[in-house]
Amino acid sequence: MASSFFMIGMIILTQTVIGILGNFSVLSSYIVLHFMGYRLRSTDLILKHLIVANSLVLFSKGVPHTMAVFGWKHIRSDVGCKLFFFLHRVGRGVSISSICLLSVFQVITISPWNSRWAVLKVTAPKYVVLSIFLCWILQMLVNVIFPFHMTGKWSDKNTTEERDFGYCSSIDTDKTEDALSAALLLFPDVLCLGLMLWVGSSMVLILYRHKQQVQHIRRTDASSRSSPESRATTFILLLGSTFVYFYILSSICQVLLALFDQPSRFLVDITIIIAACFPIVSPFLLISHNSSVHRLYFAGIRS
């Protein structure tokens, strides 16, 4: 049993280190590109906040859980438990909101001037910063209720009914209150997922029509002018699909956790490992597919 706990701890620690280093590397690349004078797109600003949100998810979930596995008891205090769970919820919410914003701004960018998105082509880039700011604020407001349902393993509170989640425990309250809280927490996620599916289908349709036009026109210059936008759209579709895949897996685990009054330690650990998968994978997708970041890495390799 001790060896299995040690193995789980090492897996989560490895995930956390690789993920934080990968996200820090991409964020540093954007900073270097900024000082080098490269003009970054509006979507690059959203990607930078996605990187920050991913790092927050990894730090707030991986670090305390690893410390708890290896017996560090101070992290199990009531304040530390509430703070880390709140940061994780905010980071997770900003992550899905950022991908949703990415999809919306990209479909506006690639849409033809005669489409329903055309009226937003000029005005949308002006609201990127405001949109990102609202994402952070709304996620903080929505998830502020979450810490009230959590308590530290070494808290002085006497709670007769609680569920063990590793370094924290959740307090069982009234079922109606739990249902209302769950609905409030799930509403932004469901809204973003629905919008991502709708916008994603629009992007696929636009790319298909563009491909058909290129095949009929058969002009090399027209193909080359639009190819960067097509690659960026393909990357955002890949990023969104990857997020949805891991989000579904994580949601299945969350439902299983909710079904059991005392979930097993293995299920808790697997849920944490799956929740960290997207924040680990996304920076490497950025390095390999995003033209701005890839340009800097390619220049560094050549030098």
TIRO-392618 format. One record per atom (N, C-alpha, C, CB): residue in one letter; y negated, z, x negated. Coordinates in steps of 0.02 Angstrom, whole numbers, padded with zeros to 5 digits, always signed. Atoms other than C-alpha are relative to their C-alpha. Last residue first. Glycine has a CB too. Layout:
# TIRO-392618
AYZX;...
# end
This chain:
# TIRO-392618
S+00038-00027+00056;S-01474-01683-01070;S+00044+00044-00044;S-00060+00040+00027;R+00018+00053+00047;R-01357-01789-00965;R-00038+00027-00061;R-00042-00053+00035;I-00062+00020+00034;I-01281-01635-00882;I-00016-00053-00053;I+00053-00026+00051;G-00019-00053+00046;G-01453-01562-00841;G+00063-00018-00040;G+00011+00065+00037;A+00046+00002+00056;A-01513-01726-00766;A+00018+00052-00052;A-00073+00011+00024;F-00018+00060+00039;F-01357-01734-00657;F-00045-00006-00061;F-00006-00062+00044;Y-00062-00014+00036;Y-01385-01554-00601;Y+00020-00060-00043;Y+00057+00017+00048;L+00014-00048+00054;L-01567-01591-00558;L+00063+00015-00040;L-00028+00065+00029;R+00042+00032+00050;R-01526-01749-00459;R-00013+00046-00060;R-00066-00023+00030;H-00045+00038+00043;H-01384-01661-00367;H-00039-00035-00057;H+00037-00053+00041;V-00035-00046+00044;V-01508-01533-00300;V+00044-00038-00049;V+00042+00050+00040;S+00050-00036+00040;S-01625-01665-00228;S+00034+00046-00051;S-00046+00041+00045;S+00027+00042+00054;S-01486-01783-00172;S-00049+00037-00044;S-00035-00060+00030;N+00072+00003-00009;N-01387-01654-00072;N-00032-00035-00059;N-00029+00071+00007;H+00023+00049-00048;H-01203-01700-00073;H-00076-00005+00007;H+00029+00015+00067;S-00034+00065+00004;S-01115-01617-00220;S-00029-00054+00045;S+00072+00010+00018;I+00003+00028+00068;I-01232-01471-00253;I+00030-00070-00001;I+00039+00046-00048;L+00069+00019+00016;L-01260-01438-00068;L-00004-00033-00068;L-00046+00061+00002;L+00014+00060-00039;L-01074-01439-00029;L-00070-00026-00015;L+00008+00013+00075;F-00034+00053+00036;F-01054-01316-00173;F-00003-00067+00038;F+00074+00020-00013;P+00040+00020+00059;P-01187-01204-00096;P+00033-00056-00040;P-00010+00059-00045;S+00061+00038-00013;S-01098-01213+00075;S-00041-00017-00063;S-00044+00038+00047;V-00010+00072+00004;V-00923-01160+00021;V-00066-00038+00002;V+00045-00023+00057;I-00026+00019+00067;I-00958-00977-00021;I+00003-00076-00007;I+00070+00031-00011;P+00051-00012+00051;P-01073-00941+00128;P+00023-00017-00070;P-00020+00072+00002;F+00055+00049-00003;F-00943-01030+00237;F-00055+00014-00050;F-00029-00002+00070;C-00021+00067+00023;C-00794-00927+00177;C-00057-00050+00001;C+00056-00026+00043;A+00034+00017+00063;A-00872-00753+00188;A+00014-00072-00023;A+00021+00047-00055;A+00072+00001-00011;A-00830-00726+00372;A-00038-00021-00063;A-00025+00069+00023;I+00017+00062-00035;I-00650-00776+00335;I-00075-00005+00010;I+00036-00004+00068;I-00013+00057+00046;I-00631-00638+00204;I-00020-00066+00032;I+00074-00002-00021;I+00053+00000+00050;I-00713-00508+00318;I+00008-00059-00048;I+00000+00067-00040;T+00062+00018-00033;T-00599-00550+00463;T-00058-00005-00049;T-00016+00050+00055;I-00003+00072-00010;I-00447-00546+00348;I-00064-00025+00034;I+00062-00019+00042;D+00011+00033+00065;D-00496-00371+00291;D+00000-00076+00007;D+00054+00022-00050;V+00070-00012+00020;V-00515-00305+00469;V-00016-00037-00064;V-00013+00076-00008;L+00041+00042-00044;L-00349-00384+00521;L-00074+00007-00018;L+00011+00017+00074;F-00010+00070+00021;F-00261-00305+00370;F-00043-00047+00041;F+00074-00019+00007;R+00042+00011+00058;R-00336-00134+00408;R+00005-00073-00024;R+00019+00048-00057;S-00031-00013+00064;S-00257-00139+00580;S-00049-00015-00057;S+00064-00043-00008;P-00024+00060+00035;P-00366-00131+00734;P+00029+00017-00069;P-00056-00051-00008;Q-00003-00017+00072;Q-00375+00037+00824;Q+00027-00060-00038;Q+00044+00064-00012;D+00039-00061+00007;D-00430+00006+01004;D-00003+00023-00073;D+00029+00056+00044;F-00037-00060+00022;F-00366-00171+00991;F-00047+00059-00007;F+00036-00014-00067;L-00057-00013-00045;L-00437-00315+01094;L+00037+00064-00017;L+00048-00059-00001;A+00024-00032-00062;A-00608-00312+01008;A+00057+00019+00047;A-00047-00046+00036;L+00024-00067+00016;L-00531-00345+00837;L-00022+00038+00063;L-00058-00003-00050;L-00059-00042+00013;L-00433-00491+00908;L-00019+00071-00017;L+00042-00030-00057;V-00031-00014-00066;V-00594-00563+00980;V+00062+00044-00009;V+00020-00066+00035;Q+00042-00049-00033;Q-00679-00545+00810;Q+00028+00018+00069;Q-00072-00027+00007;C-00013-00066+00030;C-00533-00633+00725;C-00041+00055+00034;C-00016-00002-00075;I-00068-00019-00021;I-00547-00779+00846;I+00018+00069-00028;I+00052-00053-00025;S+00005-00024-00069;S-00736-00782+00817;S+00069+00021+00027;S-00030-00054+00044;S+00028-00067+00001;S-00710-00793+00628;S-00004+00029+00071;S-00070+00000-00031;L-00050-00045+00029;L-00594-00942+00647;L-00024+00072+00001;L+00017-00021-00072;I-00054-00007-00049;I-00717-01026+00765;I+00054+00047-00025;I+00031-00069+00018;Y+00026-00042-00053;Y-00862-00992+00646;Y+00053+00011+00053;Y-00063-00031+00032;F-00008-00069+00021;F-00761-01061+00500;F-00026+00049+00053;F-00036+00013-00066;Y-00071-00014+00013;Y-00740-01228+00588;Y+00010+00073-00018;Y+00026-00046-00056;V-00033-00010-00064;V-00917-01228+00659;V+00074+00018-00009;V-00007-00064+00044;F+00020-00064-00029;F-00990-01201+00485;F+00036+00014+00065;F-00076+00001+00012;T-00031-00053+00039;T-00889-01341+00409;T-00017+00068+00028;T-00022-00004-00074;S-00071-00001-00019;S-00939-01459+00549;S+00036+00056-00037;S+00033-00067-00015;G-00007-00028-00066;G-01123-01415+00523;G+00072+00006+00022;G-00038-00041+00050;L+00018-00071+00004;L-01115-01445+00337;L+00008+00034+00067;L-00072+00008-00025;L-00055-00033+00035;L-01022-01610+00360;L-00013+00075-00004;L+00008-00029-00071;L-00058+00000-00045;L-01147-01668+00491;L+00059+00036-00031;L+00020-00071+00019;I+00015-00051-00050;I-01289-01615+00376;I+00056+00004+00052;I-00067-00016+00035;F-00006-00066+00031;F-01211-01714+00232;F-00012+00055+00052;F-00050+00008-00058;T-00071-00013+00009;T-01186-01869+00340;T+00012+00070-00030;T+00032-00053-00045;T-00028-00015-00067;T-01368-01859+00394;T+00074+00015-00004;T-00012-00060+00047;A+00024-00066-00019;A-01427-01846+00213;A+00029+00020+00069;A-00077+00001+00002;R-00037-00050+00040;R-01317-01993+00164;R-00021+00070+00019;R-00012-00012-00076;S-00069-00002-00025;S-01385-02098+00308;S+00042+00051-00038;S+00033-00069-00007;E+00000-00035-00064;E-01563-02052+00263;E+00070+00005+00028;E-00046-00034+00050;P+00012-00071+00013;P-01533-02103+00082;P+00000+00042+00064;P-00066+00010-00036;S-00058-00036+00025;S-01450-02266+00141;S-00013+00073-00018;S+00027-00035-00060;S-00023-00051-00047;S-01595-02325+00248;S+00058+00042-00027;S+00022-00034+00065;R+00055-00043-00021;R-01692-02418+00115;R+00025+00056+00044;R-00053-00041+00036;S+00017-00048+00052;S-01534-02482+00030;S-00055+00046+00021;S-00020-00037-00063;S-00053-00050+00008;S-01465-02561+00188;S-00020+00052-00051;S+00065-00034-00021;A+00002-00044-00058;A-01629-02647+00228;A+00053+00054-00005;A+00011-00040+00064;D+00057-00045+00007;D-01637-02714+00051;D-00005+00046+00059;D-00064-00040-00007;T-00013-00054+00048;T-01460-02783+00056;T-00058+00049-00002;T+00013-00029-00069;R+00053+00001+00050;R-01486-02885+00213;R+00009+00060-00045;R-00071+00000+00033;R-00027+00015+00066;R-01332-02922+00315;R-00055-00009-00052;R+00043-00062+00003;I+00057+00026+00038;I-01426-02925+00483;I+00022-00022-00070;I-00055+00053-00005;H+00023+00062-00030;H-01267-02908+00587;H-00057-00031-00041;H-00023+00012+00071;Q-00053+00050+00004;Q-01179-02780+00478;Q-00023-00068+00028;Q+00062+00023+00037;V-00004+00021+00070;V-01340-02683+00456;V+00053-00055-00008;V+00017+00059-00046;Q+00058+00042+00014;Q-01367-02676+00644;Q+00003-00028-00072;Q-00065+00039+00010;Q-00010+00064-00035;Q-01190-02612+00675;Q-00058-00048-00015;Q+00006+00012+00075;K-00052+00036+00035;K-01211-02478+00542;K+00012-00068+00032;K+00065+00040-00001;H+00029+00025+00062;H-01375-02423+00619;H+00051-00042-00039;H-00026+00058-00042;R+00043+00056-00017;R-01293-02410+00790;R-00032-00031-00062;R-00054+00022+00050;Y-00044+00055-00021;Y-01154-02302+00719;Y-00042-00062+00017;Y+00043+00021+00060;L-00031+00028+00060;L-01278-02191+00625;L+00044-00060+00018;L+00042+00053-00036;I+00052+00036+00036;I-01380-02166+00784;I+00028-00033-00063;I-00058+00048-00020;L+00016+00061-00037;L-01224-02122+00884;L-00053-00041-00036;L-00024+00017+00071;V-00057+00046+00008;V-01165-01998+00753;V-00014-00066+00035;V+00065+00032+00028;M+00002+00027+00068;M-01337-01919+00750;M+00056-00049-00013;M+00003+00058-00051;S+00055+00049+00004;S-01340-01902+00939;S-00005-00030-00069;S-00067+00034+00019;S-00023+00062-00033;S-01168-01821+00938;S-00054-00053-00001;S+00022+00015+00072;G-00049+00033+00043;G-01231-01696+00810;G+00026-00064+00030;G+00057+00047-00014;V+00037+00035+00052;V-01385-01658+00916;V+00048-00037-00047;V-00045+00049-00040;W+00038+00054-00032;W-01277-01615+01066;W-00037-00042-00052;W-00050+00030+00051;L-00048+00050-00025;L-01149-01516+00966;L-00037-00060+00030;L+00048+00031+00051;M-00028+00035+00058;M-01286-01425+00869;M+00048-00055+00022;M+00036+00050-00046;L+00052+00047+00024;L-01379-01382+01031;L+00026-00040-00060;L-00063+00039-00020;G+00008+00053-00049;G-01221-01306+01105;G-00050-00053-00023;G-00020+00028+00066;L-00059+00043+00003;L-01187-01209+00946;L-00003-00058+00049;L+00063+00042+00013;C+00004+00041+00061;C-01366-01144+00940;C+00060-00047-00007;C-00003+00044-00062;L+00055+00048-00008;L-01362-01086+01121;L-00005-00046-00060;L-00067+00037+00010;V-00024+00050-00047;V-01191-01004+01099;V-00053-00054+00010;V+00019+00032+00068;D-00053+00040+00034;D-01252-00912+00944;D+00024-00057+00045;D+00059+00045-00019;P+00030+00046+00049;P-01415-00857+01027;P+00051-00044-00035;P-00039+00040-00052;F+00042+00052-00030;F-01320-00792+01181;F-00033-00045-00052;F-00052+00032+00043;L-00032+00065+00001;L-01183-00700+01086;L-00045-00056+00025;L+00062+00002+00042;L-00014+00021+00069;L-01283-00545+01038;L+00029-00071-00003;L+00048+00049-00033;L+00064+00009+00035;L-01359-00523+01211;L+00011-00026-00070;L-00038+00065-00002;A+00032+00059-00028;A-01191-00552+01296;A-00065-00015-00035;A-00012+00008+00076;A-00036+00058+00025;A-01106-00427+01180;A-00032-00065+00024;A+00074+00003+00020;S+00017+00008+00071;S-01239-00297+01217;S+00033-00062-00030;S+00021+00062-00040;L+00069+00023+00004;L-01221-00323+01404;L-00021-00012-00072;L-00047+00050+00034;A+00001+00070-00023;A-01031-00310+01393;A-00070-00029-00004;A+00026-00004+00072;D-00031+00043+00052;D-01039-00152+01286;D-00004-00074+00020;D+00073+00021-00011;E+00048+00004+00054;E-01161-00071+01409;E+00026-00045-00057;E-00017+00070-00028;T+00054+00043-00024;T-01044-00111+01552;T-00052-00009-00054;T-00032+00030+00062;K-00023+00069+00000;K-00895-00040+01455;K-00055-00048+00023;K+00061-00008+00045;D-00014+00025-00067;D-00986+00124+01418;D+00017-00074-00002;D-00060+00013+00047;T+00047-00023-00051;T-00977+00174+01236;T+00022-00028+00068;T-00072-00022-00016;D-00017+00027-00066;D-00848+00162+01096;D-00047+00031+00052;D+00074+00015+00018;I-00004-00052-00051;I-00933+00199+00931;I+00015-00032+00067;I-00066+00041+00003;S+00041+00015-00059;S-00897+00074+00793;S+00013+00054+00052;S+00016-00070+00029;S-00037-00005-00063;S-00835+00136+00625;S-00048-00017+00056;S+00031+00071+00009;C+00037-00020-00059;C-00894+00092+00451;C+00047+00006+00059;C-00056-00050+00016;Y+00049-00049+00023;Y-00824+00073+00274;Y-00043+00025+00058;Y-00044-00030-00055;G+00004-00005+00073;G-00666-00011+00336;G-00048+00054-00022;G-00021-00067-00029;F+00013+00066+00028;F-00692-00060+00517;F-00010+00003-00075;F-00062-00031+00033;D+00009+00001+00072;D-00615+00092+00604;D-00009-00072-00023;D+00060+00032-00036;R-00044+00049+00031;R-00641+00098+00790;R-00016-00006-00073;R-00005-00069+00035;E+00032+00047+00045;E-00715+00252+00873;E+00053-00046-00030;E-00039+00038-00056;E-00028+00067-00005;E-00677+00371+01013;E-00039-00047-00045;E-00001-00025+00073;T-00071-00004-00015;T-00699+00558+00986;T+00032-00068+00001;T+00011+00035+00066;T-00017+00052-00048;T-00865+00546+00897;T+00075+00000+00011;T-00025-00070-00024;N-00066-00010-00028;N-00935+00700+00811;N+00013-00052+00054;N+00007+00073+00029;K-00007+00005-00073;K-01081+00643+00706;K+00072+00010+00022;K-00026-00068+00024;D-00009-00066-00029;D-01089+00710+00529;D+00009-00002+00076;D-00059+00044-00017;S+00055-00025-00040;S-01062+00536+00456;S+00017+00068+00029;S-00016-00050+00056;W+00014-00068+00022;W-00935+00509+00318;W-00059+00029+00038;W-00012+00002-00075;K-00064-00036+00002;K-00856+00352+00394;K-00011+00073-00018;K+00047-00032-00050;G-00034-00003+00064;G-01029+00290+00440;G+00063+00041+00001;G-00047+00027-00052;T+00010-00064+00034;T-01077+00252+00619;T+00040-00001-00065;T+00022+00059+00045;M-00038-00011+00061;M-01101+00092+00718;M-00015+00069-00030;M-00015-00055-00052;H-00071-00003-00018;H-01154+00058+00897;H+00044+00013-00060;H+00021-00065+00034;F-00010-00059-00042;F-01338+00100+00864;F+00073+00008+00022;F-00044-00005+00061;P-00014-00061+00038;P-01335-00022+00718;P+00013+00062+00042;P-00057+00014-00046;F-00068-00003+00029;F-01315-00171+00838;F+00013+00064-00039;F+00011-00060-00045;I-00041-00046-00039;I-01471-00140+00944;I+00068+00011-00033;I+00010-00027+00071;V+00022-00068+00013;V-01586-00215+00812;V+00041+00051+00038;V-00074+00008+00018;N-00053-00040+00032;N-01482-00374+00818;N-00022+00072-00015;N+00021-00033-00064;V-00063+00002-00039;V-01589-00468+00944;V+00050+00049-00029;V+00029-00070+00000;L+00010-00032-00065;L-01755-00417+00867;L+00065+00004+00039;L-00053-00037+00040;M+00012-00071+00011;M-01703-00456+00688;M-00007+00037+00066;M-00063+00011-00042;Q-00064-00030+00019;Q-01629-00622+00742;Q-00006+00074-00014;Q+00028-00035-00062;L-00043-00005-00059;L-01788-00667+00835;L+00067+00032-00016;L+00011-00069+00030;I+00026-00051-00045;I-01898-00627+00684;I+00046+00010+00061;I-00071-00018+00024;W-00008-00066+00031;W-01793-00725+00559;W-00021+00056+00048;W-00040+00005-00065;C-00073-00014+00007;C-01778-00878+00671;C+00012+00070-00027;C+00033-00052-00044;L-00024-00024-00065;L-01963-00868+00717;L+00074+00015-00001;L-00015-00052+00054;F+00026-00067-00010;F-02010-00882+00533;F+00024+00030+00066;F-00077+00000-00002;I-00040-00044+00043;I-01897-01033+00511;I-00021+00072+00009;I-00007-00021-00074;S-00067-00004-00028;S-01977-01120+00661;S+00045+00047-00040;S+00032-00069+00003;L+00003-00043-00060;L-02153-01080+00601;L+00069+00009+00030;L-00048-00030+00052;V+00010-00069+00023;V-02115-01152+00429;V-00001+00048+00059;V-00066+00005-00040;V-00060-00023+00036;V-02041-01312+00503;V-00007+00073-00020;V+00012-00043-00063;Y-00025-00062-00030;Y-02179-01335+00632;Y+00063+00026-00035;Y+00014-00011+00073;K+00053-00051+00002;K-02284-01467+00543;K+00025+00068+00023;K-00059-00022+00042;P+00004-00031+00067;P-02128-01571+00507;P-00053+00055-00005;P-00015-00053-00051;A-00054-00047+00017;A-02103-01594+00697;A-00006+00031-00069;A+00066-00035+00005;T+00019-00070-00010;T-02274-01671+00738;T+00053+00049-00025;T-00013+00013+00073;V+00060-00019+00036;V-02254-01845+00666;V-00013+00074+00003;V-00060-00038+00027;K-00004+00020+00069;K-02075-01885+00717;K-00059+00025-00042;K+00005-00075-00005;L+00001-00059+00043;L-02083-01784+00878;L+00000-00017-00074;L+00060+00043+00015;V+00064-00035-00009;V-02134-01928+00993;V-00006+00061-00046;V-00008+00022+00072;A+00053+00031+00039;A-01990-02032+00922;A-00066+00039+00004;A-00012-00071+00023;W+00021-00046+00052;W-01852-01915+00984;W-00063-00025-00037;W+00057+00009-00050;R+00032-00059-00031;R-01833-02007+01150;R-00023+00051-00052;R+00049+00033+00048;S-00046-00049-00029;S-01799-02168+01056;S-00039+00058+00030;S+00050+00025-00053;N-00004+00011-00073;N-01913-02319+01027;N+00047+00049+00034;N+00023-00071+00014;W+00065-00014-00030;W-01968-02264+00853;W+00001-00011+00076;W-00053-00043-00032;P+00045+00059-00004;P-01787-02256+00796;P-00064+00019+00037;P+00035-00059+00035;S+00002+00033-00065;S-01711-02083+00760;S-00048-00060-00002;S-00021+00049+00055;I-00036+00064+00002;I-01676-02041+00578;I-00004-00038+00065;I+00073+00011-00017;T+00018+00042+00056;T-01807-01905+00558;T+00032-00069+00003;T+00020+00034-00065;I+00068+00025-00011;I-01789-01829+00732;I-00019-00049-00056;I-00050+00059+00002;V-00007+00051-00053;V-01600-01818+00708;V-00069-00027+00018;V+00034+00029+00062;Q-00029+00062+00027;Q-01633-01732+00542;Q+00007-00054+00053;Q+00069+00015-00031;F+00050+00035+00040;F-01754-01605+00614;F+00028-00065-00029;F-00026+00044-00055;V+00055+00023-00043;V-01632-01554+00751;V-00050-00042-00039;V-00035+00059+00034;S-00025+00054-00042;S-01480-01544+00637;S-00056-00030+00042;S+00057+00024+00045;L-00014+00058+00043;L-01570-01441+00506;L+00021-00061+00042;L+00055+00017-00050;L+00064+00030+00016;L-01638-01325+00641;L+00008-00063-00043;L-00045+00050-00036;C+00024+00030-00062;C-01461-01293+00704;C-00067-00035-00012;C-00007+00054+00055;I-00039+00062-00008;I-01402-01264+00526;I-00020-00036+00064;I+00076+00016+00001;S+00023+00049+00050;S-01544-01140+00502;S+00038-00066+00006;S+00009+00029-00070;S+00064+00027-00023;S-01505-01049+00666;S-00025-00053-00049;S-00052+00056+00007;I-00015+00048-00054;I-01321-01030+00615;I-00064-00031+00026;I+00038+00035+00057;S-00042+00054+00026;S-01372-00952+00449;S+00014-00052+00054;S+00066+00028-00027;V+00046+00047+00032;V-01514-00849+00524;V+00039-00060-00027;V-00040+00034-00056;G+00040+00033-00052;G-01388-00766+00640;G-00047-00052-00028;G-00039+00051+00039;R-00045+00045-00037;R-01265-00728+00499;R-00038-00039+00054;R+00058+00040+00033;G-00017+00056+00044;G-01403-00656+00391;G+00044-00051+00035;G+00034+00025-00062;V+00060+00041+00007;V-01468-00549+00535;V+00015-00061-00043;V-00058+00042-00030;R+00012+00034-00063;R-01294-00485+00578;R-00060-00046-00004;R-00009+00052+00056;H-00052+00051-00010;H-01255-00446+00397;H-00011-00039+00063;H+00069+00031+00000;L+00015+00056+00045;L-01421-00357+00371;L+00051-00057+00007;L-00002+00024-00073;F+00059+00034-00026;F-01389-00249+00525;F-00017-00061-00043;F-00060+00049+00003;F-00022+00038-00059;F-01212-00207+00468;F-00059-00038+00031;F+00031+00046+00052;F-00040+00058+00021;F-01276-00160+00295;F+00024-00042+00059;F+00059+00023-00041;L+00042+00048+00035;L-01415-00049+00364;L+00040-00063-00019;L-00030+00032-00063;K+00044+00034-00048;K-01306+00040+00493;K-00041-00055-00034;K-00047+00050+00034;C-00041+00039-00046;C-01171+00081+00365;C-00043-00040+00048;C+00047+00046+00039;G-00025+00058+00035;G-01295+00137+00232;G+00041-00046+00044;G+00041+00021-00059;V+00057+00044+00011;V-01384+00253+00353;V+00023-00065-00034;V-00054+00035-00042;D+00021+00028-00064;D-01222+00332+00416;D-00056-00051-00009;D-00022+00055+00047;S+00049-00040-00035;S-01149+00359+00243;S-00024-00036+00062;S-00059+00016-00045;R-00022-00013-00068;R-00994+00259+00197;R-00048+00045+00038;R+00069+00030-00001;I+00019+00056-00041;I-01074+00183+00043;I+00017+00012+00073;I+00033-00063-00025;H+00070-00005-00018;H-01067+00353-00041;H-00022-00056+00046;H-00043+00000-00063;K+00011-00031-00065;K-00878+00355-00033;K-00074+00001+00021;K+00026+00070-00001;W+00069-00024+00007;W-00840+00232-00173;W-00023+00027+00068;W-00048-00057-00025;G+00008-00071-00006;G-00650+00225-00157;G-00070+00027-00010;G+00043+00032-00046;F-00012-00032+00064;F-00607+00051-00222;F-00019+00074+00000;F-00037-00036-00054;V-00070+00011+00019;V-00588-00018-00046;V+00017+00037-00064;V+00015-00075-00008;A-00041-00045-00042;A-00755+00060+00005;A+00074-00005-00018;A-00010-00016+00074;M+00010-00069+00024;M-00844-00022-00142;M+00041+00050+00040;M-00075+00019+00004;T-00034-00006+00065;T-00769-00190-00097;T-00006+00071-00027;T-00029-00050-00050;H-00072-00003-00014;H-00822-00167+00084;H+00040+00006-00064;H+00021-00063+00039;P-00021-00065-00026;P-00999-00119+00033;P+00075+00005+00014;P-00037+00016+00064;V+00013-00057+00046;V-01021-00270-00083;V+00023+00066+00030;V-00074+00003-00017;G-00047-00003+00056;G-00937-00404+00024;G-00009+00061-00043;G-00008-00060-00042;K-00069-00009-00023;K-01024-00377+00190;K+00047+00011-00059;K+00022-00059+00041;S-00004-00055-00048;S-01209-00350+00151;S+00071+00013+00024;S-00044-00015+00059;F+00019-00065+00029;F-01207-00453-00009;F+00013+00057+00049;F-00074-00001-00019;L-00048-00018+00053;L-01110-00601+00059;L-00015+00069-00027;L-00002-00051-00057;V-00066-00011-00032;V-01210-00611+00222;V+00050+00025-00052;V+00026-00065+00033;L+00005-00063-00036;L-01376-00590+00129;L+00066+00018+00033;L-00056-00004+00053;S-00002-00053+00050;S-01329-00728+00007;S-00002+00069+00033;S-00058-00007-00050;N-00069-00004+00025;N-01290-00843+00153;N+00008+00056-00051;N+00021-00067-00032;A-00040-00031-00052;A-01459-00803+00232;A+00073+00007-00021;A-00003-00041+00065;V+00018-00071-00001;V-01550-00841+00069;V+00042+00037+00052;V-00075+00009+00016;I-00028-00030+00061;I-01456-01006+00052;I-00014+00075-00002;I-00029-00034-00063;L-00072-00006-00012;L-01497-01051+00233;L+00034+00033-00060;L+00031-00070+00013;H-00009-00061-00041;H-01679-01011+00194;H+00073+00009+00020;H-00044-00004+00063;K+00014-00059+00043;K-01675-01136+00051;K+00009+00064+00040;K-00071-00005-00028;L-00059-00013+00041;L-01589-01264+00164;L-00011+00061-00045;L+00017-00061-00042;I-00049-00033-00044;I-01732-01251+00290;I+00063+00018-00040;I+00019-00045+00060;L+00027-00067-00013;L-01857-01290+00152;L+00048+00039+00044;L-00070-00005+00032;D-00014-00040+00060;D-01748-01437+00097;D-00026+00071+00008;D-00032-00033-00062;T-00066-00028-00006;T-01751-01504+00276;T+00018+00042-00062;T+00052-00056+00010;S+00004-00058-00045;S-01938-01526+00265;S+00068+00034+00006;S-00024-00022+00070;R+00005+00015-00071;R-01914-01639+00115;R-00005+00064+00041;R+00060-00041+00022;L-00058-00019-00039;L-01950-01591-00065;L-00012-00016+00074;L+00016+00074-00009;R+00020-00011-00070;R-02076-01683-00172;R+00062+00013+00042;R-00040-00062+00027;Y-00036+00041-00048;Y-02025-01659-00353;Y-00023+00017+00071;Y+00077+00010-00007;G+00042+00046-00038;G-02163-01585-00460;G+00036-00045+00049;G-00037-00042-00046;M-00001+00065+00033;M-02057-01504-00594;M-00040-00052+00037;M+00072-00024-00008;F+00045-00003+00058;F-02110-01334-00527;F-00001-00065-00040;F+00020+00058-00045;H+00069-00011-00024;H-02033-01373-00358;H-00049+00000-00058;H-00004+00066+00039;L+00024+00064-00026;L-01875-01446-00436;L-00072+00006+00024;L+00044-00024+00057;V+00013+00044+00058;V-01853-01286-00536;V-00028-00067+00022;V+00064-00010-00042;I+00061-00027+00032;I-01870-01179-00378;I-00019-00043-00060;I+00011+00073-00023;Y+00057+00018-00042;Y-01745-01291-00287;Y-00066+00025-00031;Y+00008+00029+00070;S+00011+00073+00008;S-01623-01275-00431;S-00059-00023+00041;S+00063-00038+00021;S+00036+00009+00063;S-01643-01085-00432;S-00015-00074-00012;S+00041+00027-00059;L+00068-00023-00012;L-01593-01082-00248;L-00043-00009-00063;L-00001+00073+00022;V+00034+00051-00040;V-01440-01187-00288;V-00073+00019+00013;V+00037-00011+00067;S+00006+00061+00040;S-01386-01072-00430;S-00038-00054+00038;S+00068-00025-00021;F+00056-00012+00046;F-01420-00915-00327;F-00013-00062-00043;F+00014+00061-00045;N+00062+00004-00038;N-01309-00984-00189;N-00061+00011-00044;N+00001+00052+00057;G+00010+00068-00024;G-01167-01019-00310;G-00065-00008+00038;G+00058-00021+00045;L+00019+00042+00057;L-01186-00852-00400;L-00013-00073+00022;L+00055+00001-00054;I+00069-00018+00019;I-01188-00757-00235;I-00023-00042-00059;I-00004+00075-00017;G+00047+00021-00050;G-01034-00850-00172;G-00072+00014-00019;G+00016+00033+00065;I+00005+00073+00001;I-00933-00834-00331;I-00053-00024+00049;I+00069-00032+00017;V+00030+00021+00063;V-00971-00647-00346;V-00009-00076-00002;V+00044+00023-00060;T+00070-00020+00002;T-00939-00609-00163;T-00034-00025-00062;T-00006+00076+00004;Q+00038+00040-00048;Q-00778-00709-00151;Q-00075+00015-00006;Q+00024+00014+00071;T+00004+00068+00028;T-00712-00628-00310;T-00040-00045+00046;T+00071-00029-00011;L+00046-00002+00057;L-00754-00454-00243;L-00009-00069-00031;L+00025+00050-00053;I+00068-00005-00028;I-00671-00494-00076;I-00052+00002-00056;I-00006+00062+00044;I+00015+00063-00035;I-00513-00555-00164;I-00072+00001+00026;I+00050-00012+00058;M+00014+00051+00051;M-00515-00407-00285;M-00017-00067+00031;M+00061-00007-00047;G+00065-00015+00031;G-00530-00282-00143;G-00019-00052-00052;G+00002+00068-00032;I+00051+00019-00049;I-00388-00365-00048;I-00069+00011-00030;I+00009+00039+00065;M+00001+00073-00003;M-00279-00354-00204;M-00054-00025+00048;M+00068-00027+00020;F+00031+00024+00062;F-00324-00170-00231;F-00006-00076+00000;F+00040+00024-00062;F+00071-00015-00005;F-00285-00130-00050;F-00038-00025-00061;F-00011+00076+00009;S+00027+00048-00048;S-00118-00220-00069;S-00074+00011+00011;S+00037+00005+00067;S+00006+00064+00033;S-00081-00120-00228;S-00028-00054+00047;S+00068-00023-00028;A+00057-00003+00045;A-00119+00044-00141;A-00011-00067-00035;A+00009+00055-00052;M+00060+00000-00041;M+00000+00000+00000;M-00063+00000-00043;M+00000+00061+00047;
# end
